[in-house]
Amino acid sequence: MHRRIPRPPLLFSLAVLALAKTAFGQTPDFGDHEYRIAVRLDPERHEVRGSVTIRYRNRSENPIEDLVFHLYPNAFDHDETVFMRESGGALRGVPSDARGRIELQSLRIDEVEALERASDELLPKDRTQLRVPLEAPLRPGERLTIEIDFVTHLPALFARSGYVDRFHLVAQFFPKLAKLSRMGEWRSFPYHGLGEFYADFASYELAVEAPPDLVVAANGVRGPVEFDGPWPVHRFRAEDVHDVAFAAWDRFETRSERCHGVRVHLFFPPGGDEVAARSLALTCRAFDELGRLLGPYPYKDLSIVFPPRGAEGGAGMEYPGLVISAAGSHHPSGLRFFGPDATTAHELAHQWFQGVVATNEVLHPMLDEGLATFFGNELMAIVHGRDRSALERPPLDIAEFTRALLPEKAFPPSLPVYAFPGEYELYGSLYGHFPLALETVARLEGRDRLMKALGHYARTHRFKHPKPEDLLASFAKVYGEAYVREVLEPALFRGHAVRFTLDVQKTEDAFHYVAKRAGRLPLPTVVQITHVDGTVERIPFPAEAETVELSRPREVVARVEIDPDRQILVDRERNDQAHLPRPGRARGLLVAALRALFAWCFG
């Protein structure tokens, strides 16, 4: 039988158009906006007080009549905000037990007070966005200066920003302009429960005044510490980034090294020297391997922070030039998937996706979490060996381990974050299906071809805010339009998968096999017959075939299995893909059982 291939969806047609034109996003987005932030961190009141001065230019094609800011800390103000309703007051299993908010004390535009005409009720019961009408439209190319005085009250740490005792992770703490589109429309959104961020590139100057016992880490180039006042002032400057954040703690130990021209600064709890050393080695490999595949790391400095135990709500987060890795200081090196190695690898991949390319994390999370998960897994495989990238003993491939994340019901990875019913569905789609679909393509079509396509996407769209059709356009340059239409777009964007099963009928002198395909993804594989004398037959199972039928004498068959090379990773079940007439001869089945056990225990 032959499978009818569905016609190309609209998104694929857009990808073809993207090959032929230059969009607004094809111009690097930096050099026009400046943020100067000066704050004082009070670790007893868990308060950040200060000011931000923003120099802004209208880069769109049309006049703009207002400004729109994100006020992310207001997500933690009460139980009815969008974030608290969608997250249920918890993130990644860490519950909230305290509130946070931001208070604007003054907002001046070109030295004229404008706070009275501002509105922060763009949505009912949610004050995470602020609209400020302008007295006169800002025409294309014109500039203005915004000065804001604010106080941010940090919540107990459970969702990326907050405090645990004297440890403070301070992120999204200042009024931040939304992203402006080419047509002069603000790409603003509330702080969603599973969503992250989207902003223009800018240069940032950050000055943090903090008690002298606190060690301060931030993204950007560190300047000299100033001691003119009662508390020292830590200064940082970050160029061509879309965010800035900092961490402060009185117990940080530090280490700094240079690799591939980048100064790497590590901040870790007491006793974390060995974990820091492993992460430093991993980081240097990332600059080498990911830099070669995706384009060089663009910044002079990178800070890696390991939060203390109890601060898990801030672990595993990324900012341009700043990695927040796993919490704690003691992690066995062999449990690679369960500690800082995998977390650091994932967050390092985020330095490119979406750090350098800067996609919209709310509308297109697959371009952020999906690609970062794939390249984090790839980095672990490069460093530790593919068959030991998740566990050292027994050896376990990180891709095989990740199969435990595949959901029972597939949700399209192309959905925006707010369209997923919950964390389980989002994680299964973005951290499970999407990277496994990419890994499947790598194993079927060759890893070099996939890296060529993804490298083209990453290099072409550095600092340009690409969209899903740009990724498809890069795929089309390498694989051709037909393969993108028939395989890549359905697998990566719509979440299509495939299901193989092996039916066995026994007669007195023969085994009769029917290998069956279900699902809407046309992927080829093989049916392998291992004979009792050790010889092997490999029968092709073409992408267009629904079934493969074969019969063999009972006395010659030791094992029959579909996809013996483990190339098809988007097939959620493998329990009924093999037949083993003589179990004693099948060490491979034991290995498969062990892998399934570990996936069940830890997945």
C-alpha positions as CSV (number, residue, x, y, z in Angstrom):
1,M,0.0,0.0,0.0
2,H,1.0,3.6,-0.5
3,R,0.3,6.4,1.9
4,R,-1.3,9.6,0.6
5,I,0.9,12.6,1.6
6,P,-1.2,15.6,2.9
7,R,-1.0,18.9,1.0
8,P,1.4,21.6,2.2
9,P,0.1,23.7,5.1
10,L,0.1,27.5,5.1
11,L,3.3,27.6,7.3
12,F,5.3,25.7,4.7
13,S,4.1,28.1,2.0
14,L,5.3,30.9,4.1
15,A,8.7,29.2,4.5
16,V,9.1,29.1,0.7
17,L,8.3,32.8,0.5
18,A,10.9,33.4,3.2
19,L,13.6,32.0,0.9
20,A,12.8,34.7,-1.7
21,K,12.5,37.9,0.3
22,T,14.3,39.9,2.9
23,A,12.1,40.6,5.9
24,F,12.4,43.4,8.5
25,G,14.0,40.8,10.8
26,Q,16.9,40.2,8.5
27,T,18.5,43.4,9.7
28,P,20.5,42.9,12.9
29,D,18.6,44.5,15.7
30,F,21.0,46.4,17.9
31,G,22.7,49.8,18.3
32,D,19.5,51.9,18.8
33,H,18.4,51.3,22.4
34,E,20.2,51.9,25.7
35,Y,19.2,51.0,29.2
36,R,21.0,52.5,32.2
37,I,19.9,50.8,35.4
38,A,21.1,51.8,38.9
39,V,19.6,49.9,41.9
40,R,20.2,49.3,45.6
41,L,19.6,45.7,46.8
42,D,18.3,45.5,50.4
43,P,18.7,41.8,51.3
44,E,16.8,42.2,54.6
45,R,13.7,43.8,53.0
46,H,14.2,41.8,49.8
47,E,13.8,45.0,47.9
48,V,15.4,46.5,44.8
49,R,15.1,50.3,44.6
50,G,16.5,52.5,41.9
51,S,16.0,53.9,38.4
52,V,16.3,53.1,34.8
53,T,17.0,55.5,31.9
54,I,16.1,54.3,28.4
55,R,17.2,56.0,25.2
56,Y,14.9,54.7,22.5
57,R,14.6,55.1,18.8
58,N,11.5,54.2,16.7
59,R,12.9,51.6,14.2
60,S,9.5,50.8,12.7
61,E,8.1,52.1,9.5
62,N,5.2,54.0,11.1
63,P,4.7,56.6,13.9
64,I,4.0,55.2,17.3
65,E,1.5,56.9,19.6
66,D,2.3,55.2,22.9
67,L,4.9,53.1,24.8
68,V,4.2,49.7,26.2
69,F,6.3,48.3,29.1
70,H,6.4,44.9,30.7
71,L,6.1,45.0,34.5
72,Y,6.9,41.4,35.2
73,P,7.1,41.5,39.0
74,N,3.4,42.3,39.2
75,A,2.8,38.7,38.1
76,F,3.4,37.8,41.8
77,D,1.1,40.4,43.3
78,H,-2.0,38.3,44.0
79,D,-3.6,34.9,43.1
80,E,-5.6,36.3,40.1
81,T,-2.8,37.4,37.8
82,V,-2.4,35.6,34.5
83,F,0.8,34.0,35.8
84,M,-0.7,32.8,39.0
85,R,-3.9,31.5,37.5
86,E,-2.0,29.6,34.7
87,S,0.8,28.3,36.9
88,G,-1.4,27.4,39.9
89,G,1.0,29.3,42.1
90,A,3.9,26.9,41.3
91,L,6.5,26.4,38.6
92,R,8.4,23.2,38.0
93,G,7.0,21.8,41.2
94,V,8.2,24.7,43.4
95,P,5.2,26.4,45.2
96,S,4.9,30.1,46.0
97,D,4.4,31.3,49.6
98,A,5.1,35.1,49.2
99,R,4.2,38.0,47.0
100,G,6.1,40.4,44.8
101,R,5.4,43.5,42.9
102,I,6.9,46.6,41.2
103,E,5.9,50.2,42.1
104,L,6.6,53.1,39.8
105,Q,7.3,56.3,41.6
106,S,8.0,58.5,38.6
107,L,8.0,58.1,34.8
108,R,9.3,60.9,32.7
109,I,9.4,61.1,28.9
110,D,11.9,63.7,27.6
111,E,11.8,65.2,31.1
112,V,8.0,65.5,31.2
113,E,6.2,63.5,33.9
114,A,3.9,61.0,32.3
115,L,2.9,58.5,35.0
116,E,-0.6,60.1,35.5
117,R,-1.7,59.2,32.0
118,A,-0.3,55.6,32.2
119,S,-2.6,52.6,32.4
120,D,-1.5,49.2,33.8
121,E,-4.9,47.5,33.4
122,L,-4.5,46.2,29.9
123,L,-6.1,42.9,31.1
124,P,-8.5,42.4,34.1
125,K,-6.7,41.7,37.4
126,D,-3.3,41.7,35.7
127,R,-0.8,44.6,35.9
128,T,2.1,43.1,34.1
129,Q,1.8,45.5,31.1
130,L,1.8,49.3,31.2
131,R,0.6,51.6,28.4
132,V,1.8,55.2,28.3
133,P,0.3,57.5,25.6
134,L,2.7,59.9,24.0
135,E,2.0,63.7,23.9
136,A,3.0,63.6,20.2
137,P,3.6,60.6,17.9
138,L,7.2,59.4,17.6
139,R,8.0,59.3,13.9
140,P,10.3,56.6,12.3
141,G,13.9,57.3,13.2
142,E,13.1,59.7,16.0
143,R,14.4,59.2,19.6
144,L,13.2,59.9,23.1
145,T,14.5,59.4,26.6
146,I,12.5,57.7,29.4
147,E,13.4,58.0,33.1
148,I,11.7,55.8,35.6
149,D,12.1,55.5,39.4
150,F,10.9,52.2,40.8
151,V,10.8,49.9,43.7
152,T,10.6,46.1,43.2
153,H,9.6,43.9,46.1
154,L,11.0,40.4,45.3
155,P,8.9,37.3,46.0
156,A,10.1,34.2,47.8
157,L,11.9,32.4,45.0
158,F,9.8,30.0,43.0
159,A,9.7,31.3,39.4
160,R,13.0,32.6,38.1
161,S,13.2,35.7,40.4
162,G,13.2,36.1,44.1
163,Y,15.0,35.2,47.3
164,V,15.9,32.4,49.7
165,D,17.4,33.7,52.9
166,R,20.3,35.9,51.7
167,F,20.4,34.5,48.2
168,H,18.8,36.8,45.7
169,L,18.2,36.1,42.1
170,V,17.0,39.4,40.5
171,A,15.5,39.1,37.0
172,Q,12.9,41.0,35.1
173,F,13.0,43.5,37.9
174,F,12.8,46.8,36.0
175,P,10.2,48.3,33.6
176,K,11.2,46.9,30.2
177,L,9.9,48.1,26.9
178,A,8.0,45.5,24.8
179,K,9.2,44.5,21.4
180,L,8.1,46.9,18.5
181,S,7.3,45.3,15.2
182,R,8.3,46.6,11.8
183,M,4.8,48.1,11.3
184,G,4.9,49.9,14.7
185,E,2.8,47.5,16.7
186,W,3.9,46.5,20.2
187,R,4.4,42.7,20.6
188,S,3.3,42.8,24.2
189,F,1.8,40.1,26.4
190,P,1.1,39.3,30.0
191,Y,3.5,37.2,32.0
192,H,2.2,33.7,31.2
193,G,2.5,30.8,33.6
194,L,4.7,28.8,31.2
195,G,5.9,31.7,29.1
196,E,9.1,33.6,29.1
197,F,10.2,36.8,27.4
198,Y,10.7,38.8,24.1
199,A,12.5,42.1,23.7
200,D,14.6,44.3,21.4
201,F,18.4,44.1,21.6
202,A,20.0,47.0,23.5
203,S,23.1,48.0,25.4
204,Y,22.7,47.7,29.2
205,E,24.6,49.4,31.9
206,L,23.9,47.9,35.3
207,A,25.0,49.3,38.7
208,V,24.1,47.3,41.8
209,E,24.7,48.7,45.2
210,A,24.7,45.9,47.8
211,P,26.1,45.2,51.3
212,P,29.8,44.4,51.3
213,D,29.4,40.8,52.3
214,L,27.4,40.0,49.1
215,V,29.1,38.6,46.0
216,V,27.3,39.9,42.9
217,A,27.1,38.0,39.5
218,A,25.5,39.5,36.4
219,N,25.7,39.3,32.6
220,G,28.0,41.7,30.8
221,V,31.6,42.9,31.3
222,R,32.4,43.6,35.0
223,G,33.8,47.0,35.8
224,P,35.8,47.9,38.9
225,V,33.8,47.9,42.2
226,E,33.3,51.4,43.6
227,F,33.5,52.1,47.3
228,D,32.5,55.7,47.5
229,G,29.3,55.2,49.6
230,P,28.3,53.0,52.6
231,W,27.8,50.0,50.3
232,P,30.0,49.0,47.3
233,V,28.6,49.5,43.8
234,H,29.1,46.6,41.2
235,R,29.1,47.8,37.6
236,F,28.4,45.7,34.5
237,R,28.0,46.6,30.8
238,A,26.4,44.2,28.3
239,E,26.2,45.1,24.6
240,D,23.7,43.7,22.1
241,V,21.6,41.7,24.5
242,H,17.9,41.7,25.1
243,D,17.9,41.3,28.9
244,V,20.0,41.8,32.1
245,A,19.8,40.0,35.4
246,F,21.9,39.5,38.5
247,A,22.4,37.2,41.5
248,A,23.8,38.0,44.9
249,W,24.7,35.9,47.9
250,D,27.1,36.1,50.9
251,R,28.4,32.5,50.5
252,F,29.4,32.4,46.8
253,E,32.8,30.9,46.0
254,T,34.1,32.1,42.7
255,R,36.4,31.0,39.9
256,S,37.3,32.7,36.6
257,E,39.0,31.2,33.5
258,R,39.4,32.2,29.9
259,C,38.5,29.8,27.1
260,H,38.2,30.6,23.4
261,G,38.6,34.3,24.1
262,V,35.7,34.4,26.6
263,R,36.1,35.1,30.3
264,V,34.0,32.5,32.2
265,H,33.0,33.4,35.8
266,L,31.6,30.7,38.0
267,F,29.7,31.4,41.2
268,F,29.0,28.3,43.4
269,P,28.1,27.2,46.9
270,P,30.9,26.0,49.3
271,G,32.0,22.6,48.4
272,G,31.1,23.0,44.7
273,D,34.6,23.1,43.3
274,E,34.3,19.8,41.4
275,V,30.9,20.7,39.9
276,A,32.2,24.1,38.9
277,A,35.3,22.5,37.2
278,R,33.0,20.1,35.3
279,S,30.8,22.9,34.1
280,L,33.8,25.0,33.1
281,A,35.1,22.1,30.9
282,L,31.6,21.7,29.4
283,T,31.4,25.5,28.7
284,C,34.7,25.5,26.9
285,R,33.5,22.5,24.8
286,A,30.3,24.5,24.0
287,F,32.2,27.5,22.8
288,D,34.2,25.1,20.5
289,E,31.5,22.7,19.3
290,L,28.4,24.9,19.3
291,G,30.4,27.9,18.1
292,R,31.5,25.8,15.1
293,L,28.0,24.6,14.4
294,L,26.0,27.7,15.1
295,G,28.4,30.6,14.9
296,P,30.8,32.0,17.5
297,Y,29.6,33.0,21.0
298,P,29.4,36.8,20.6
299,Y,30.1,38.1,24.1
300,K,33.3,38.7,26.0
301,D,32.0,37.3,29.3
302,L,29.8,34.5,30.5
303,S,28.7,34.1,34.2
304,I,27.5,30.7,35.5
305,V,25.6,30.7,38.8
306,F,24.9,27.6,40.9
307,P,22.1,28.5,43.4
308,P,22.2,27.0,46.9
309,R,20.0,24.2,48.0
310,G,16.5,25.5,48.5
311,A,16.7,27.9,45.5
312,E,15.5,25.3,43.0
313,G,12.9,27.8,41.8
314,G,15.6,29.8,40.2
315,A,17.6,27.0,38.8
316,G,17.8,26.2,35.1
317,M,17.3,29.7,33.6
318,E,19.2,31.6,30.9
319,Y,20.0,35.2,30.0
320,P,22.4,36.5,27.4
321,G,25.8,36.1,29.0
322,L,24.3,34.6,32.2
323,V,23.5,30.9,33.0
324,I,21.6,29.8,36.2
325,S,22.5,26.1,36.5
326,A,21.3,23.4,38.9
327,A,21.0,24.2,42.6
328,G,23.4,22.7,45.2
329,S,27.1,21.7,45.2
330,H,27.2,17.9,45.3
331,H,26.2,15.9,42.2
332,P,27.6,12.5,41.2
333,S,29.4,12.8,37.9
334,G,27.9,9.6,36.5
335,L,24.2,10.7,36.9
336,R,24.7,13.2,34.0
337,F,21.0,13.8,33.2
338,F,20.0,14.5,36.8
339,G,22.5,17.3,37.8
340,P,24.3,20.4,36.7
341,D,26.0,18.8,33.7
342,A,22.7,18.5,31.7
343,T,21.3,21.7,33.1
344,T,24.5,23.7,32.2
345,A,24.5,22.1,28.7
346,H,20.9,23.0,28.1
347,E,21.4,26.6,29.3
348,L,24.6,27.0,27.3
349,A,22.5,26.0,24.2
350,H,20.1,28.7,25.2
351,Q,22.9,31.2,24.6
352,W,22.2,30.7,20.9
353,F,18.5,29.8,21.2
354,Q,17.0,32.2,22.0
355,G,19.9,34.3,23.3
356,V,21.6,35.3,20.0
357,V,18.7,34.8,17.6
358,A,16.1,36.2,20.1
359,T,12.8,34.5,19.0
360,N,9.5,35.2,20.6
361,E,9.5,32.7,23.6
362,V,5.7,33.1,24.1
363,L,4.5,32.6,20.6
364,H,7.2,30.2,19.4
365,P,8.6,28.3,22.3
366,M,9.8,25.4,20.1
367,L,12.4,27.8,18.6
368,D,13.6,28.3,22.1
369,E,13.2,25.3,24.4
370,G,13.0,22.8,21.5
371,L,16.2,23.8,19.8
372,A,18.0,24.3,23.2
373,T,17.0,20.8,24.3
374,F,18.3,19.3,21.1
375,F,21.6,21.1,21.2
376,G,22.0,20.6,25.0
377,N,21.6,16.8,24.4
378,E,24.0,17.0,21.5
379,L,26.6,18.7,23.6
380,M,26.2,16.0,26.3
381,A,26.7,13.4,23.6
382,I,29.8,15.1,22.2
383,V,31.4,15.4,25.6
384,H,30.5,12.0,27.2
385,G,29.8,9.8,24.2
386,R,26.4,9.3,22.7
387,D,25.7,6.0,24.5
388,R,26.7,7.4,27.9
389,S,25.2,10.9,27.6
390,A,22.5,10.4,30.2
391,L,24.1,7.7,32.5
392,E,27.6,6.4,32.9
393,R,26.6,3.0,34.4
394,P,24.6,1.4,33.0
395,P,25.3,3.3,29.8
396,L,22.2,5.2,28.6
397,D,21.8,7.4,25.6
398,I,20.2,10.8,26.5
399,A,17.9,10.5,23.4
400,E,16.6,7.1,24.7
401,F,16.2,8.6,28.1
402,T,14.2,11.5,26.7
403,R,11.7,9.1,25.1
404,A,10.2,8.9,28.6
405,L,9.0,12.5,28.1
406,L,6.9,11.6,25.0
407,P,3.3,12.4,25.9
408,E,0.4,10.0,25.4
409,K,-1.4,12.7,23.4
410,A,0.8,14.8,21.1
411,F,0.4,18.5,21.1
412,P,1.8,20.5,18.2
413,P,5.2,22.0,19.2
414,S,4.3,25.1,17.2
415,L,1.6,26.1,19.7
416,P,2.2,29.2,21.8
417,V,2.8,28.6,25.5
418,Y,-0.6,29.6,26.6
419,A,-2.3,27.0,24.3
420,F,-0.7,24.1,26.2
421,P,-3.1,22.7,28.9
422,G,-0.2,22.4,31.4
423,E,3.4,21.7,32.2
424,Y,3.2,18.0,31.3
425,E,1.9,18.7,27.8
426,L,4.4,21.5,27.2
427,Y,7.4,19.5,28.4
428,G,6.4,16.5,26.5
429,S,6.0,18.5,23.3
430,L,9.0,20.9,23.5
431,Y,11.5,18.9,25.6
432,G,10.4,15.5,24.3
433,H,8.9,15.2,20.9
434,F,10.6,18.2,19.2
435,P,14.3,17.3,20.0
436,L,13.6,13.6,19.4
437,A,12.1,14.4,16.0
438,L,15.3,16.3,15.1
439,E,17.4,13.4,16.4
440,T,15.4,11.0,14.3
441,V,16.1,13.1,11.2
442,A,19.8,13.1,12.2
443,R,20.0,9.3,12.4
444,L,18.0,8.7,9.3
445,E,19.4,11.4,6.9
446,G,22.8,12.0,8.4
447,R,23.9,14.3,11.3
448,D,26.0,16.5,9.1
449,R,23.0,17.4,6.9
450,L,20.9,18.4,9.9
451,M,23.7,20.4,11.4
452,K,24.1,22.2,8.1
453,A,20.5,23.2,8.1
454,L,20.4,24.3,11.8
455,G,23.7,26.1,11.4
456,H,22.3,28.0,8.4
457,Y,19.3,29.0,10.5
458,A,21.4,30.1,13.5
459,R,24.0,32.0,11.5
460,T,21.6,33.7,9.1
461,H,19.3,35.0,11.8
462,R,21.8,36.2,14.5
463,F,20.3,39.2,16.2
464,K,17.3,39.1,13.9
465,H,14.3,37.7,15.8
466,P,13.4,34.8,13.3
467,K,10.1,33.1,13.0
468,P,9.1,29.5,12.4
469,E,9.0,29.9,8.6
470,D,12.7,31.0,8.7
471,L,13.6,27.6,10.3
472,L,11.6,25.8,7.6
473,A,13.4,27.9,4.9
474,S,16.8,26.8,6.2
475,F,15.6,23.2,6.2
476,A,14.4,23.5,2.6
477,K,17.8,24.7,1.4
478,V,19.4,21.5,2.6
479,Y,16.6,18.8,2.3
480,G,14.4,20.3,-0.4
481,E,10.8,21.4,-0.3
482,A,9.3,17.9,-0.6
483,Y,11.1,16.5,2.5
484,V,10.2,19.6,4.5
485,R,6.5,19.3,3.4
486,E,6.2,15.6,4.0
487,V,8.4,15.0,7.0
488,L,10.0,18.0,8.8
489,E,7.0,20.3,9.0
490,P,4.6,17.6,10.2
491,A,7.0,16.1,12.7
492,L,8.5,19.3,14.1
493,F,5.5,21.7,13.9
494,R,2.4,19.5,14.1
495,G,3.8,16.8,16.4
496,H,3.1,13.9,14.0
497,A,4.7,10.6,14.9
498,V,4.8,7.0,13.7
499,R,4.0,3.7,15.4
500,F,5.5,0.4,14.4
501,T,4.3,-3.0,15.6
502,L,5.3,-6.6,14.8
503,D,2.6,-9.3,14.6
504,V,3.7,-13.0,14.8
505,Q,1.8,-16.1,13.8
506,K,3.3,-19.5,14.5
507,T,2.8,-22.6,12.5
508,E,4.3,-26.0,13.0
509,D,7.4,-25.2,11.0
510,A,7.5,-21.4,10.5
511,F,7.1,-17.9,11.9
512,H,4.9,-15.5,9.8
513,Y,5.6,-11.9,10.5
514,V,3.7,-8.7,9.6
515,A,5.5,-5.5,10.4
516,K,2.9,-2.7,10.5
517,R,3.1,1.1,10.4
518,A,0.5,3.5,12.0
519,G,0.6,7.3,12.3
520,R,1.0,10.1,9.8
521,L,4.8,10.4,9.6
522,P,6.3,8.6,6.5
523,L,9.7,7.4,7.8
524,P,11.7,4.5,6.5
525,T,13.1,1.8,8.7
526,V,14.2,-1.9,8.4
527,V,13.1,-5.2,9.8
528,Q,16.1,-7.2,11.0
529,I,16.2,-11.0,11.3
530,T,19.0,-12.5,13.3
531,H,19.6,-16.2,12.6
532,V,20.7,-18.7,15.1
533,D,24.0,-19.0,13.3
534,G,24.6,-15.3,13.8
535,T,24.0,-14.1,10.3
536,V,21.7,-11.1,9.8
537,E,19.1,-10.2,7.2
538,R,17.9,-6.6,6.9
539,I,14.6,-6.1,5.0
540,P,13.7,-2.5,4.0
541,F,10.5,-1.1,5.4
542,P,10.0,1.9,2.9
543,A,8.4,5.1,4.0
544,E,5.4,4.7,1.7
545,A,4.7,1.1,2.8
546,E,2.0,0.3,5.4
547,T,3.2,-3.3,6.0
548,V,6.0,-5.7,5.4
549,E,5.3,-9.4,5.5
550,L,7.8,-12.2,5.7
551,S,8.1,-15.8,6.8
552,R,11.0,-17.9,8.0
553,P,11.5,-21.5,9.2
554,R,11.2,-21.7,13.0
555,E,14.6,-23.4,13.5
556,V,16.6,-20.6,11.9
557,V,15.2,-17.5,13.7
558,A,16.9,-16.1,16.9
559,R,15.4,-12.6,16.8
560,V,13.2,-10.4,14.6
561,E,12.9,-6.7,15.3
562,I,11.8,-3.4,13.7
563,D,14.2,-0.5,13.7
564,P,17.2,-2.4,15.3
565,D,19.4,0.7,15.0
566,R,17.1,2.8,17.2
567,Q,16.8,5.5,14.6
568,I,13.0,6.2,15.0
569,L,12.8,8.0,18.4
570,V,9.3,9.5,17.9
571,D,7.7,6.1,18.4
572,R,6.5,6.2,22.0
573,E,6.2,2.4,22.4
574,R,8.7,-0.4,21.5
575,N,7.3,-3.2,23.6
576,D,5.7,-4.9,20.6
577,Q,8.4,-4.4,17.9
578,A,10.4,-7.5,18.4
579,H,10.0,-11.3,18.6
580,L,12.5,-13.4,20.5
581,P,11.9,-17.2,20.1
582,R,15.0,-18.0,22.2
583,P,15.2,-15.5,25.1
584,G,18.5,-16.9,26.3
585,R,20.2,-15.6,23.2
586,A,19.1,-12.0,23.5
587,R,21.3,-9.8,25.6
588,G,19.9,-6.9,23.7
589,L,16.5,-7.5,25.2
590,L,17.9,-7.2,28.7
591,V,19.6,-3.9,27.8
592,A,16.3,-2.6,26.4
593,A,14.5,-3.6,29.6
594,L,17.1,-1.8,31.8
595,R,16.8,1.3,29.7
596,A,13.0,1.1,30.0
597,L,13.3,0.7,33.8
598,F,15.5,3.7,34.2
599,A,13.2,5.8,32.0
600,W,10.2,4.7,34.2
601,C,12.0,5.4,37.5
602,F,13.4,8.8,36.6
603,G,11.1,10.0,33.9
